């Protein structure tokens, strides 16, 4: 098992023990796993993303920390977290990541997911100039999620 996998597994287990919220010192964790601090940054930035349902807060410096929090909430709150995390544009791959993570929570429904995927697909937006597709996709994606949250 690679060091990145070991670190990620350790963090996941710690998050479960801490009820979904964890604060840690990057340098201490790097020493524990005998890696450079940038390896810790890599694991956190690649495995604990908003698309996967995490909020990351970081403060650099001598007393710096990294806080990882798993978003656990009701349907409406979780969907609004995703809507806020999307930003002004999103590509089809990241939209699908958000949807897969949300499906782990049981919403939106499988039928809603199929509709959202179809609406934000490259095929659906192919008539638009490539420069604006991700902006239009984000608007469609967010509006469909807001509609799903209202039910």
N, CA, C and O atoms as a GROMACS GRO file, in nm:
protein
  604
    1UNK      N    1   0.085  -0.118   0.000
    1UNK     CA    2   0.000   0.000   0.000
    1UNK      C    3   0.090   0.124   0.000
    1UNK      O    4   0.186   0.132   0.076
    2UNK      N    5   0.058   0.221  -0.086
    2UNK     CA    6   0.137   0.343  -0.096
    2UNK      C    7   0.115   0.432   0.026
    2UNK      O    8   0.013   0.421   0.094
    3UNK      N    9   0.212   0.519   0.051
    3UNK     CA   10   0.201   0.609   0.166
    3UNK      C   11   0.077   0.698   0.156
    3UNK      O   12   0.014   0.727   0.258
    4UNK      N   13   0.042   0.741   0.036
    4UNK     CA   14  -0.078   0.824   0.019
    4UNK      C   15  -0.203   0.748   0.064
    4UNK      O   16  -0.290   0.805   0.129
    5UNK      N   17  -0.211   0.621   0.029
    5UNK     CA   18  -0.326   0.538   0.069
    5UNK      C   19  -0.328   0.518   0.221
    5UNK      O   20  -0.435   0.521   0.282
    6UNK      N   21  -0.212   0.498   0.279
    6UNK     CA   22  -0.204   0.480   0.424
    6UNK      C   23  -0.248   0.607   0.498
    6UNK      O   24  -0.322   0.600   0.596
    7UNK      N   25  -0.201   0.721   0.450
    7UNK     CA   26  -0.238   0.848   0.512
    7UNK      C   27  -0.388   0.871   0.499
    7UNK      O   28  -0.454   0.909   0.595
    8UNK      N   29  -0.442   0.849   0.379
    8UNK     CA   30  -0.585   0.867   0.357
    8UNK      C   31  -0.667   0.774   0.448
    8UNK      O   32  -0.766   0.817   0.506
    9UNK      N   33  -0.626   0.650   0.459
    9UNK     CA   34  -0.696   0.554   0.544
    9UNK      C   35  -0.691   0.598   0.691
    9UNK      O   36  -0.791   0.590   0.763
   10UNK      N   37  -0.574   0.645   0.734
   10UNK     CA   38  -0.559   0.695   0.870
   10UNK      C   39  -0.654   0.812   0.896
   10UNK      O   40  -0.721   0.816   0.998
   11UNK      N   41  -0.658   0.906   0.802
   11UNK     CA   42  -0.744   1.023   0.817
   11UNK      C   43  -0.892   0.984   0.818
   11UNK      O   44  -0.970   1.038   0.897
   12UNK      N   45  -0.930   0.891   0.730
   12UNK     CA   46  -1.070   0.845   0.727
   12UNK      C   47  -1.109   0.781   0.860
   12UNK      O   48  -1.216   0.808   0.913
   13UNK      N   49  -1.021   0.698   0.912
   13UNK     CA   50  -1.049   0.633   1.040
   13UNK      C   51  -1.057   0.735   1.153
   13UNK      O   52  -1.145   0.726   1.239
   14UNK      N   53  -0.967   0.832   1.153
   14UNK     CA   54  -0.969   0.937   1.254
   14UNK      C   55  -1.096   1.020   1.243
   14UNK      O   56  -1.153   1.060   1.345
   15UNK      N   57  -1.140   1.048   1.122
   15UNK     CA   58  -1.264   1.122   1.103
   15UNK      C   59  -1.384   1.046   1.160
   15UNK      O   60  -1.472   1.105   1.223
   16UNK      N   61  -1.386   0.916   1.139
   16UNK     CA   62  -1.495   0.834   1.193
   16UNK      C   63  -1.494   0.837   1.346
   16UNK      O   64  -1.598   0.849   1.409
   17UNK      N   65  -1.376   0.826   1.405
   17UNK     CA   66  -1.365   0.828   1.551
   17UNK      C   67  -1.401   0.964   1.609
   17UNK      O   68  -1.451   0.973   1.722
   18UNK      N   69  -1.375   1.071   1.533
   18UNK     CA   70  -1.400   1.207   1.579
   18UNK      C   71  -1.535   1.260   1.532
   18UNK      O   72  -1.559   1.380   1.535
   19UNK      N   73  -1.623   1.171   1.488
   19UNK     CA   74  -1.758   1.207   1.444
   19UNK      C   75  -1.758   1.305   1.328
   19UNK      O   76  -1.838   1.398   1.324
   20UNK      N   77  -1.667   1.285   1.233
   20UNK     CA   78  -1.669   1.361   1.109
   20UNK      C   79  -1.594   1.493   1.108
   20UNK      O   80  -1.603   1.567   1.011
   21UNK      N   81  -1.522   1.524   1.214
   21UNK     CA   82  -1.444   1.649   1.219
   21UNK      C   83  -1.308   1.619   1.280
   21UNK      O   84  -1.297   1.553   1.384
   22UNK      N   85  -1.204   1.669   1.215
   22UNK     CA   86  -1.068   1.638   1.258
   22UNK      C   87  -0.981   1.761   1.240
   22UNK      O   88  -0.987   1.828   1.137
   23UNK      N   89  -0.900   1.790   1.341
   23UNK     CA   90  -0.802   1.897   1.331
   23UNK      C   91  -0.665   1.836   1.355
   23UNK      O   92  -0.646   1.760   1.450
   24UNK      N   93  -0.570   1.868   1.268
   24UNK     CA   94  -0.438   1.807   1.281
   24UNK      C   95  -0.328   1.905   1.242
   24UNK      O   96  -0.352   2.006   1.176
   25UNK      N   97  -0.208   1.873   1.285
   25UNK     CA   98  -0.088   1.948   1.250
   25UNK      C   99  -0.022   1.876   1.134
   25UNK      O  100   0.011   1.758   1.144
   26UNK      N  101  -0.003   1.948   1.024
   26UNK     CA  102   0.054   1.890   0.903
   26UNK      C  103   0.193   1.830   0.931
   26UNK      O  104   0.221   1.718   0.890
   27UNK      N  105   0.279   1.905   1.000
   27UNK     CA  106   0.416   1.858   1.024
   27UNK      C  107   0.420   1.734   1.114
   27UNK      O  108   0.500   1.643   1.090
   28UNK      N  109   0.335   1.731   1.215
   28UNK     CA  110   0.332   1.614   1.303
   28UNK      C  111   0.287   1.489   1.227
   28UNK      O  112   0.343   1.381   1.245
   29UNK      N  113   0.186   1.504   1.143
   29UNK     CA  114   0.138   1.391   1.065
   29UNK      C  115   0.244   1.344   0.966
   29UNK      O  116   0.262   1.224   0.945
   30UNK      N  117   0.315   1.440   0.906
   30UNK     CA  118   0.423   1.406   0.813
   30UNK      C  119   0.532   1.327   0.885
   30UNK      O  120   0.584   1.230   0.830
   31UNK      N  121   0.567   1.367   1.005
   31UNK     CA  122   0.668   1.294   1.083
   31UNK      C  123   0.619   1.154   1.118
   31UNK      O  124   0.695   1.057   1.112
   32UNK      N  125   0.493   1.144   1.154
   32UNK     CA  126   0.436   1.014   1.192
   32UNK      C  127   0.445   0.915   1.077
   32UNK      O  128   0.470   0.796   1.100
   33UNK      N  129   0.425   0.961   0.953
   33UNK     CA  130   0.429   0.873   0.837
   33UNK      C  131   0.563   0.878   0.763
   33UNK      O  132   0.581   0.813   0.661
   34UNK      N  133   0.655   0.956   0.817
   34UNK     CA  134   0.788   0.969   0.757
   34UNK      C  135   0.782   1.015   0.611
   34UNK      O  136   0.844   0.957   0.522
   35UNK      N  137   0.703   1.122   0.589
   35UNK     CA  138   0.690   1.182   0.457
   35UNK      C  139   0.710   1.334   0.471
   35UNK      O  140   0.712   1.387   0.582
   36UNK      N  141   0.724   1.401   0.360
   36UNK     CA  142   0.734   1.546   0.362
   36UNK      C  143   0.594   1.606   0.378
   36UNK      O  144   0.496   1.544   0.336
   37UNK      N  145   0.583   1.725   0.439
   37UNK     CA  146   0.450   1.786   0.458
   37UNK      C  147   0.370   1.804   0.329
   37UNK      O  148   0.247   1.800   0.332
   38UNK      N  149   0.439   1.823   0.218
   38UNK     CA  150   0.366   1.839   0.092
   38UNK      C  151   0.289   1.711   0.055
   38UNK      O  152   0.188   1.718  -0.015
   39UNK      N  153   0.335   1.596   0.101
   39UNK     CA  154   0.263   1.470   0.078
   39UNK      C  155   0.129   1.473   0.151
   39UNK      O  156   0.029   1.423   0.100
   40UNK      N  157   0.127   1.530   0.270
   40UNK     CA  158   0.003   1.544   0.346
   40UNK      C  159  -0.092   1.637   0.270
   40UNK      O  160  -0.211   1.608   0.257
   41UNK      N  161  -0.038   1.748   0.218
   41UNK     CA  162  -0.119   1.841   0.139
   41UNK      C  163  -0.179   1.770   0.018
   41UNK      O  164  -0.297   1.787  -0.012
   42UNK      N  165  -0.098   1.690  -0.050
   42UNK     CA  166  -0.146   1.617  -0.168
   42UNK      C  167  -0.263   1.526  -0.132
   42UNK      O  168  -0.365   1.526  -0.201
   43UNK      N  169  -0.248   1.448  -0.027
   43UNK     CA  170  -0.353   1.354   0.012
   43UNK      C  171  -0.482   1.430   0.045
   43UNK      O  172  -0.591   1.390   0.002
   44UNK      N  173  -0.470   1.536   0.120
   44UNK     CA  174  -0.588   1.611   0.159
   44UNK      C  175  -0.654   1.678   0.039
   44UNK      O  176  -0.776   1.674   0.024
   45UNK      N  177  -0.573   1.740  -0.048
   45UNK     CA  178  -0.630   1.812  -0.162
   45UNK      C  179  -0.688   1.718  -0.268
   45UNK      O  180  -0.774   1.759  -0.346
   46UNK      N  181  -0.641   1.594  -0.272
   46UNK     CA  182  -0.692   1.502  -0.374
   46UNK      C  183  -0.801   1.408  -0.324
   46UNK      O  184  -0.881   1.360  -0.404
   47UNK      N  185  -0.805   1.382  -0.195
   47UNK     CA  186  -0.901   1.283  -0.143
   47UNK      C  187  -1.011   1.341  -0.056
   47UNK      O  188  -1.113   1.275  -0.032
   48UNK      N  189  -0.992   1.462  -0.008
   48UNK     CA  190  -1.089   1.523   0.083
   48UNK      C  191  -1.139   1.654   0.022
   48UNK      O  192  -1.114   1.762   0.074
   49UNK      N  193  -1.209   1.641  -0.089
   49UNK     CA  194  -1.253   1.756  -0.168
   49UNK      C  195  -1.401   1.784  -0.144
   49UNK      O  196  -1.474   1.698  -0.095
   50UNK      N  197  -1.447   1.904  -0.180
   50UNK     CA  198  -1.590   1.933  -0.169
   50UNK      C  199  -1.675   1.836  -0.251
   50UNK      O  200  -1.786   1.801  -0.212
   51UNK      N  201  -1.622   1.791  -0.366
   51UNK     CA  202  -1.695   1.696  -0.448
   51UNK      C  203  -1.720   1.566  -0.374
   51UNK      O  204  -1.817   1.495  -0.402
   52UNK      N  205  -1.633   1.535  -0.282
   52UNK     CA  206  -1.646   1.412  -0.204
   52UNK      C  207  -1.711   1.436  -0.068
   52UNK      O  208  -1.721   1.344   0.014
   53UNK      N  209  -1.756   1.558  -0.046
   53UNK     CA  210  -1.833   1.588   0.076
   53UNK      C  211  -1.752   1.635   0.195
   53UNK      O  212  -1.791   1.612   0.309
   54UNK      N  213  -1.639   1.702   0.171
   54UNK     CA  214  -1.555   1.750   0.279
   54UNK      C  215  -1.535   1.900   0.270
   54UNK      O  216  -1.533   1.958   0.161
   55UNK      N  217  -1.520   1.962   0.384
   55UNK     CA  218  -1.482   2.102   0.394
   55UNK      C  219  -1.343   2.105   0.457
   55UNK      O  220  -1.321   2.044   0.562
   56UNK      N  221  -1.251   2.174   0.393
   56UNK     CA  222  -1.114   2.184   0.443
   56UNK      C  223  -1.086   2.327   0.482
   56UNK      O  224  -1.115   2.420   0.407
   57UNK      N  225  -1.029   2.344   0.600
   57UNK     CA  226  -0.986   2.474   0.647
   57UNK      C  227  -0.840   2.460   0.686
   57UNK      O  228  -0.802   2.362   0.750
   58UNK      N  229  -0.759   2.556   0.647
   58UNK     CA  230  -0.616   2.544   0.672
   58UNK      C  231  -0.560   2.677   0.718
   58UNK      O  232  -0.600   2.783   0.670
   59UNK      N  233  -0.467   2.670   0.813
   59UNK     CA  234  -0.394   2.789   0.855
   59UNK      C  235  -0.247   2.752   0.857
   59UNK      O  236  -0.206   2.655   0.921
   60UNK      N  237  -0.169   2.830   0.785
   60UNK     CA  238  -0.025   2.802   0.775
   60UNK      C  239   0.050   2.872   0.886
   60UNK      O  240  -0.004   2.958   0.956
   61UNK      N  241   0.175   2.835   0.901
   61UNK     CA  242   0.261   2.897   1.002
   61UNK      C  243   0.292   2.801   1.114
   61UNK      O  244   0.248   2.686   1.112
   62UNK      N  245   0.368   2.849   1.212
   62UNK     CA  246   0.414   2.766   1.323
   62UNK      C  247   0.303   2.696   1.398
   62UNK      O  248   0.315   2.578   1.433
   63UNK      N  249   0.194   2.767   1.425
   63UNK     CA  250   0.081   2.708   1.496
   63UNK      C  251  -0.028   2.666   1.401
   63UNK      O  252  -0.144   2.651   1.440
   64UNK      N  253   0.008   2.646   1.275
   64UNK     CA  254  -0.091   2.616   1.173
   64UNK      C  255  -0.156   2.481   1.193
   64UNK      O  256  -0.105   2.395   1.265
   65UNK      N  257  -0.268   2.464   1.129
   65UNK     CA  258  -0.344   2.340   1.140
   65UNK      C  259  -0.419   2.315   1.010
   65UNK      O  260  -0.429   2.403   0.924
   66UNK      N  261  -0.470   2.197   0.999
   66UNK     CA  262  -0.563   2.160   0.892
   66UNK      C  263  -0.685   2.102   0.961
   66UNK      O  264  -0.674   2.014   1.046
   67UNK      N  265  -0.800   2.153   0.925
   67UNK     CA  266  -0.926   2.101   0.980
   67UNK      C  267  -1.002   2.038   0.864
   67UNK      O  268  -1.026   2.101   0.761
   68UNK      N  269  -1.041   1.913   0.882
   68UNK     CA  270  -1.119   1.840   0.783
   68UNK      C  271  -1.254   1.810   0.846
   68UNK      O  272  -1.262   1.760   0.958
   69UNK      N  273  -1.358   1.842   0.772
   69UNK     CA  274  -1.492   1.815   0.824
   69UNK      C  275  -1.575   1.748   0.716
   69UNK      O  276  -1.584   1.797   0.603
   70UNK      N  277  -1.634   1.637   0.752
   70UNK     CA  278  -1.725   1.566   0.661
   70UNK      C  279  -1.861   1.632   0.670
   70UNK      O  280  -1.912   1.654   0.780
   71UNK      N  281  -1.919   1.663   0.556
   71UNK     CA  282  -2.051   1.725   0.555
   71UNK      C  283  -2.153   1.615   0.578
   71UNK      O  284  -2.174   1.528   0.493
   72UNK      N  285  -2.216   1.621   0.692
   72UNK     CA  286  -2.324   1.527   0.726
   72UNK      C  287  -2.444   1.611   0.765
   72UNK      O  288  -2.443   1.681   0.867
   73UNK      N  289  -2.544   1.603   0.684
   73UNK     CA  290  -2.658   1.689   0.709
   73UNK      C  291  -2.782   1.632   0.641
   73UNK      O  292  -2.778   1.527   0.578
   74UNK      N  293  -2.889   1.704   0.656
   74UNK     CA  294  -3.010   1.661   0.590
   74UNK      C  295  -2.998   1.689   0.440
   74UNK      O  296  -2.904   1.755   0.394
   75UNK      N  297  -3.093   1.640   0.366
   75UNK     CA  298  -3.090   1.650   0.219
   75UNK      C  299  -3.074   1.794   0.173
   75UNK      O  300  -2.986   1.824   0.093
   76UNK      N  301  -3.158   1.882   0.221
   76UNK     CA  302  -3.157   2.022   0.176
   76UNK      C  303  -3.023   2.089   0.207
   76UNK      O  304  -2.970   2.158   0.120
   77UNK      N  305  -2.970   2.072   0.325
   77UNK     CA  306  -2.843   2.134   0.362
   77UNK      C  307  -2.729   2.079   0.279
   77UNK      O  308  -2.642   2.154   0.234
   78UNK      N  309  -2.728   1.949   0.258
   78UNK     CA  310  -2.621   1.888   0.179
   78UNK      C  311  -2.625   1.938   0.034
   78UNK      O  312  -2.521   1.970  -0.023
   79UNK      N  313  -2.742   1.943  -0.023
   79UNK     CA  314  -2.754   1.992  -0.161
   79UNK      C  315  -2.709   2.138  -0.170
   79UNK      O  316  -2.643   2.176  -0.266
   80UNK      N  317  -2.744   2.219  -0.071
   80UNK     CA  318  -2.701   2.359  -0.075
   80UNK      C  319  -2.548   2.370  -0.057
   80UNK      O  320  -2.487   2.461  -0.113
   81UNK      N  321  -2.488   2.280   0.018
   81UNK     CA  322  -2.341   2.276   0.027
   81UNK      C  323  -2.281   2.251  -0.111
   81UNK      O  324  -2.185   2.316  -0.150
   82UNK      N  325  -2.337   2.157  -0.182
   82UNK     CA  326  -2.288   2.126  -0.317
   82UNK      C  327  -2.308   2.245  -0.409
   82UNK      O  328  -2.218   2.282  -0.484
   83UNK      N  329  -2.425   2.306  -0.405
   83UNK     CA  330  -2.453   2.423  -0.489
   83UNK      C  331  -2.349   2.533  -0.463
   83UNK      O  332  -2.298   2.593  -0.557
   84UNK      N  333  -2.320   2.558  -0.338
   84UNK     CA  334  -2.221   2.661  -0.304
   84UNK      C  335  -2.080   2.621  -0.344
   84UNK      O  336  -1.999   2.707  -0.378
   85UNK      N  337  -2.049   2.494  -0.342
   85UNK     CA  338  -1.915   2.447  -0.376
   85UNK      C  339  -1.890   2.449  -0.527
   85UNK      O  340  -1.774   2.454  -0.569
   86UNK      N  341  -1.993   2.445  -0.607
   86UNK     CA  342  -1.977   2.439  -0.752
   86UNK      C  343  -1.911   2.564  -0.807
   86UNK      O  344  -1.822   2.555  -0.892
   87UNK      N  345  -1.950   2.679  -0.761
   87UNK     CA  346  -1.892   2.802  -0.815
   87UNK      C  347  -1.957   2.844  -0.945
   87UNK      O  348  -2.072   2.808  -0.972
   88UNK      N  349  -1.884   2.919  -1.026
   88UNK     CA  350  -1.940   2.976  -1.148
   88UNK      C  351  -1.936   2.882  -1.267
   88UNK      O  352  -2.012   2.899  -1.362
   89UNK      N  353  -1.847   2.783  -1.263
   89UNK     CA  354  -1.840   2.689  -1.375
   89UNK      C  355  -1.803   2.551  -1.323
   89UNK      O  356  -1.746   2.536  -1.216
   90UNK      N  357  -1.838   2.452  -1.404
   90UNK     CA  358  -1.806   2.313  -1.368
   90UNK      C  359  -1.801   2.231  -1.497
   90UNK      O  360  -1.879   2.252  -1.589
   91UNK      N  361  -1.708   2.138  -1.502
   91UNK     CA  362  -1.702   2.050  -1.619
   91UNK      C  363  -1.787   1.926  -1.591
   91UNK      O  364  -1.830   1.902  -1.478
   92UNK      N  365  -1.810   1.848  -1.694
   92UNK     CA  366  -1.898   1.731  -1.681
   92UNK      C  367  -1.841   1.629  -1.583
   92UNK      O  368  -1.916   1.566  -1.509
   93UNK      N  369  -1.709   1.611  -1.582
   93UNK     CA  370  -1.645   1.515  -1.492
   93UNK      C  371  -1.671   1.552  -1.346
   93UNK      O  372  -1.710   1.466  -1.266
   94UNK      N  373  -1.649   1.679  -1.310
   94UNK     CA  374  -1.669   1.720  -1.171
   94UNK      C  375  -1.816   1.719  -1.132
   94UNK      O  376  -1.850   1.688  -1.017
   95UNK      N  377  -1.904   1.751  -1.224
   95UNK     CA  378  -2.048   1.741  -1.195
   95UNK      C  379  -2.083   1.596  -1.160
   95UNK      O  380  -2.160   1.571  -1.068
   96UNK      N  381  -2.025   1.502  -1.234
   96UNK     CA  382  -2.050   1.362  -1.206
   96UNK      C  383  -1.992   1.320  -1.071
   96UNK      O  384  -2.053   1.240  -1.000
   97UNK      N  385  -1.876   1.374  -1.034
   97UNK     CA  386  -1.819   1.345  -0.901
   97UNK      C  387  -1.914   1.391  -0.790
   97UNK      O  388  -1.939   1.317  -0.695
   98UNK      N  389  -1.966   1.512  -0.804
   98UNK     CA  390  -2.062   1.561  -0.705
   98UNK      C  391  -2.182   1.468  -0.697
   98UNK      O  392  -2.226   1.432  -0.587
   99UNK      N  393  -2.236   1.429  -0.812
   99UNK     CA  394  -2.354   1.343  -0.813
   99UNK      C  395  -2.326   1.208  -0.750
   99UNK      O  396  -2.408   1.156  -0.674
  100UNK      N  397  -2.208   1.148  -0.781
  100UNK     CA  398  -2.175   1.018  -0.721
  100UNK      C  399  -2.165   1.028  -0.569
  100UNK      O  400  -2.212   0.940  -0.498
  101UNK      N  401  -2.104   1.135  -0.519
  101UNK     CA  402  -2.095   1.154  -0.375
  101UNK      C  403  -2.233   1.170  -0.313
  101UNK      O  404  -2.262   1.112  -0.208
  102UNK      N  405  -2.317   1.248  -0.378
  102UNK     CA  406  -2.451   1.270  -0.325
  102UNK      C  407  -2.532   1.140  -0.324
  102UNK      O  408  -2.613   1.119  -0.234
  103UNK      N  409  -2.510   1.055  -0.422
  103UNK     CA  410  -2.582   0.928  -0.427
  103UNK      C  411  -2.547   0.841  -0.307
  103UNK      O  412  -2.628   0.759  -0.264
  104UNK      N  413  -2.426   0.857  -0.252
  104UNK     CA  414  -2.389   0.783  -0.131
  104UNK      C  415  -2.481   0.819  -0.015
  104UNK      O  416  -2.500   0.739   0.077
  105UNK      N  417  -2.538   0.938  -0.018
  105UNK     CA  418  -2.629   0.983   0.086
  105UNK      C  419  -2.774   0.952   0.054
  105UNK      O  420  -2.863   0.972   0.137
  106UNK      N  421  -2.799   0.902  -0.067
  106UNK     CA  422  -2.933   0.863  -0.104
  106UNK      C  423  -3.015   0.971  -0.173
  106UNK      O  424  -3.136   0.954  -0.192
  107UNK      N  425  -2.953   1.079  -0.210
  107UNK     CA  426  -3.023   1.183  -0.283
  107UNK      C  427  -2.925   1.258  -0.371
  107UNK      O  428  -2.807   1.267  -0.336
  108UNK      N  429  -2.968   1.311  -0.479
  108UNK     CA  430  -3.101   1.296  -0.536
  108UNK      C  431  -3.129   1.150  -0.574
  108UNK      O  432  -3.041   1.065  -0.567
  109UNK      N  433  -3.252   1.125  -0.615
  109UNK     CA  434  -3.290   0.988  -0.651
  109UNK      C  435  -3.217   0.946  -0.778
  109UNK      O  436  -3.160   1.029  -0.849
  110UNK      N  437  -3.218   0.817  -0.806
  110UNK     CA  438  -3.151   0.766  -0.925
  110UNK      C  439  -3.209   0.828  -1.051
  110UNK      O  440  -3.135   0.859  -1.145
  111UNK      N  441  -3.340   0.848  -1.054
  111UNK     CA  442  -3.403   0.912  -1.169
  111UNK      C  443  -3.360   1.057  -1.186
  111UNK      O  444  -3.334   1.102  -1.297
  112UNK      N  445  -3.353   1.128  -1.074
  112UNK     CA  446  -3.307   1.268  -1.079
  112UNK      C  447  -3.162   1.276  -1.125
  112UNK      O  448  -3.125   1.365  -1.201
  113UNK      N  449  -3.080   1.183  -1.079
  113UNK     CA  450  -2.939   1.181  -1.120
  113UNK      C  451  -2.928   1.161  -1.271
  113UNK      O  452  -2.848   1.228  -1.337
  114UNK      N  453  -3.006   1.068  -1.325
  114UNK     CA  454  -3.003   1.046  -1.471
  114UNK      C  455  -3.042   1.172  -1.547
  114UNK      O  456  -2.979   1.206  -1.647
  115UNK      N  457  -3.144   1.240  -1.499
  115UNK     CA  458  -3.189   1.363  -1.565
  115UNK      C  459  -3.082   1.473  -1.557
  115UNK      O  460  -3.056   1.542  -1.655
  116UNK      N  461  -3.023   1.488  -1.440
  116UNK     CA  462  -2.920   1.591  -1.423
  116UNK      C  463  -2.800   1.560  -1.510
  116UNK      O  464  -2.746   1.649  -1.577
  117UNK      N  465  -2.756   1.434  -1.511
  117UNK     CA  466  -2.643   1.396  -1.596
  117UNK      C  467  -2.673   1.427  -1.743
  117UNK      O  468  -2.587   1.480  -1.815
  118UNK      N  469  -2.793   1.394  -1.787
  118UNK     CA  470  -2.829   1.420  -1.926
  118UNK      C  471  -2.829   1.570  -1.955
  118UNK      O  472  -2.783   1.614  -2.061
  119UNK      N  473  -2.881   1.648  -1.862
  119UNK     CA  474  -2.891   1.793  -1.884
  119UNK      C  475  -2.755   1.861  -1.890
  119UNK      O  476  -2.738   1.960  -1.962
  120UNK      N  477  -2.657   1.811  -1.813
  120UNK     CA  478  -2.526   1.877  -1.808
  120UNK      C  479  -2.421   1.806  -1.892
  120UNK      O  480  -2.302   1.837  -1.883
  121UNK      N  481  -2.463   1.710  -1.973
  121UNK     CA  482  -2.368   1.634  -2.054
  121UNK      C  483  -2.312   1.720  -2.168
  121UNK      O  484  -2.369   1.822  -2.205
  122UNK      N  485  -2.199   1.675  -2.220
  122UNK     CA  486  -2.139   1.742  -2.336
  122UNK      C  487  -2.234   1.740  -2.455
  122UNK      O  488  -2.242   1.838  -2.529
  123UNK      N  489  -2.308   1.630  -2.473
  123UNK     CA  490  -2.403   1.621  -2.584
  123UNK      C  491  -2.510   1.729  -2.574
  123UNK      O  492  -2.545   1.793  -2.673
  124UNK      N  493  -2.563   1.750  -2.453
  124UNK     CA  494  -2.669   1.849  -2.436
  124UNK      C  495  -2.620   1.991  -2.460
  124UNK      O  496  -2.697   2.077  -2.504
  125UNK      N  497  -2.494   2.016  -2.432
  125UNK     CA  498  -2.441   2.152  -2.443
  125UNK      C  499  -2.356   2.173  -2.568
  125UNK      O  500  -2.288   2.275  -2.581
  126UNK      N  501  -2.358   2.077  -2.660
  126UNK     CA  502  -2.271   2.081  -2.777
  126UNK      C  503  -2.300   2.198  -2.872
  126UNK      O  504  -2.212   2.239  -2.948
  127UNK      N  505  -2.421   2.254  -2.869
  127UNK     CA  506  -2.454   2.366  -2.955
  127UNK      C  507  -2.393   2.498  -2.906
  127UNK      O  508  -2.387   2.596  -2.980
  128UNK      N  509  -2.348   2.497  -2.782
  128UNK     CA  510  -2.287   2.618  -2.724
  128UNK      C  511  -2.139   2.625  -2.757
  128UNK      O  512  -2.074   2.522  -2.775
  129UNK      N  513  -2.085   2.746  -2.766
  129UNK     CA  514  -1.940   2.759  -2.784
  129UNK      C  515  -1.868   2.696  -2.664
  129UNK      O  516  -1.912   2.712  -2.550
  130UNK      N  517  -1.758   2.625  -2.688
  130UNK     CA  518  -1.685   2.559  -2.578
  130UNK      C  519  -1.649   2.653  -2.463
  130UNK      O  520  -1.642   2.610  -2.348
  131UNK      N  521  -1.625   2.780  -2.492
  131UNK     CA  522  -1.583   2.875  -2.388
  131UNK      C  523  -1.692   2.901  -2.285
  131UNK      O  524  -1.661   2.946  -2.174
  132UNK      N  525  -1.818   2.875  -2.317
  132UNK     CA  526  -1.926   2.905  -2.222
  132UNK      C  527  -1.993   2.780  -2.165
  132UNK      O  528  -2.075   2.791  -2.074
  133UNK      N  529  -1.960   2.664  -2.216
  133UNK     CA  530  -2.029   2.541  -2.173
  133UNK      C  531  -2.023   2.518  -2.023
  133UNK      O  532  -2.125   2.489  -1.961
  134UNK      N  533  -1.904   2.532  -1.964
  134UNK     CA  534  -1.890   2.503  -1.820
  134UNK      C  535  -1.967   2.603  -1.734
  134UNK      O  536  -2.011   2.568  -1.624
  135UNK      N  537  -1.984   2.725  -1.782
  135UNK     CA  538  -2.062   2.825  -1.709
  135UNK      C  539  -2.211   2.791  -1.716
  135UNK      O  540  -2.282   2.797  -1.615
  136UNK      N  541  -2.258   2.755  -1.835
  136UNK     CA  542  -2.399   2.717  -1.851
  136UNK      C  543  -2.426   2.588  -1.776
  136UNK      O  544  -2.530   2.573  -1.711
  137UNK      N  545  -2.332   2.493  -1.784
  137UNK     CA  546  -2.346   2.366  -1.712
  137UNK      C  547  -2.362   2.391  -1.562
  137UNK      O  548  -2.446   2.327  -1.498
  138UNK      N  549  -2.284   2.482  -1.507
  138UNK     CA  550  -2.292   2.511  -1.363
  138UNK      C  551  -2.430   2.567  -1.328
  138UNK      O  552  -2.488   2.527  -1.227
  139UNK      N  553  -2.481   2.657  -1.409
  139UNK     CA  554  -2.614   2.713  -1.382
  139UNK      C  555  -2.722   2.606  -1.388
  139UNK      O  556  -2.808   2.600  -1.300
  140UNK      N  557  -2.718   2.522  -1.490
  140UNK     CA  558  -2.816   2.414  -1.503
  140UNK      C  559  -2.805   2.318  -1.385
  140UNK      O  560  -2.905   2.282  -1.323
  141UNK      N  561  -2.682   2.277  -1.354
  141UNK     CA  562  -2.656   2.182  -1.245
  141UNK      C  563  -2.710   2.236  -1.113
  141UNK      O  564  -2.782   2.166  -1.042
  142UNK      N  565  -2.675   2.359  -1.080
  142UNK     CA  566  -2.719   2.417  -0.953
  142UNK      C  567  -2.871   2.432  -0.947
  142UNK      O  568  -2.932   2.402  -0.844
  143UNK      N  569  -2.931   2.478  -1.056
  143UNK     CA  570  -3.076   2.495  -1.056
  143UNK      C  571  -3.151   2.362  -1.044
  143UNK      O  572  -3.254   2.354  -0.978
  144UNK      N  573  -3.098   2.259  -1.107
  144UNK     CA  574  -3.163   2.127  -1.094
  144UNK      C  575  -3.148   2.073  -0.952
  144UNK      O  576  -3.241   2.012  -0.899
  145UNK      N  577  -3.032   2.096  -0.891
  145UNK     CA  578  -3.015   2.051  -0.752
  145UNK      C  579  -3.106   2.128  -0.657
  145UNK      O  580  -3.165   2.069  -0.566
  146UNK      N  581  -3.118   2.256  -0.678
  146UNK     CA  582  -3.208   2.337  -0.593
  146UNK      C  583  -3.352   2.288  -0.608
  146UNK      O  584  -3.426   2.281  -0.511
  147UNK      N  585  -3.390   2.255  -0.730
  147UNK     CA  586  -3.524   2.201  -0.754
  147UNK      C  587  -3.542   2.068  -0.681
  147UNK      O  588  -3.648   2.043  -0.623
  148UNK      N  589  -3.440   1.982  -0.684
  148UNK     CA  590  -3.447   1.853  -0.613
  148UNK      C  591  -3.456   1.874  -0.462
  148UNK      O  592  -3.523   1.798  -0.393
  149UNK      N  593  -3.387   1.977  -0.411
  149UNK     CA  594  -3.388   2.003  -0.266
  149UNK      C  595  -3.524   2.052  -0.219
  149UNK      O  596  -3.561   2.034  -0.103
  150UNK      N  597  -3.599   2.114  -0.309
  150UNK     CA  598  -3.729   2.171  -0.271
  150UNK      C  599  -3.835   2.065  -0.248
  150UNK      O  600  -3.938   2.094  -0.187
  151UNK      N  601  -3.812   1.944  -0.296
  151UNK     CA  602  -3.913   1.838  -0.282
  151UNK      C  603  -3.920   1.785  -0.142
  151UNK      O  604  -3.999   1.695  -0.114
   0.00000   0.00000   0.00000
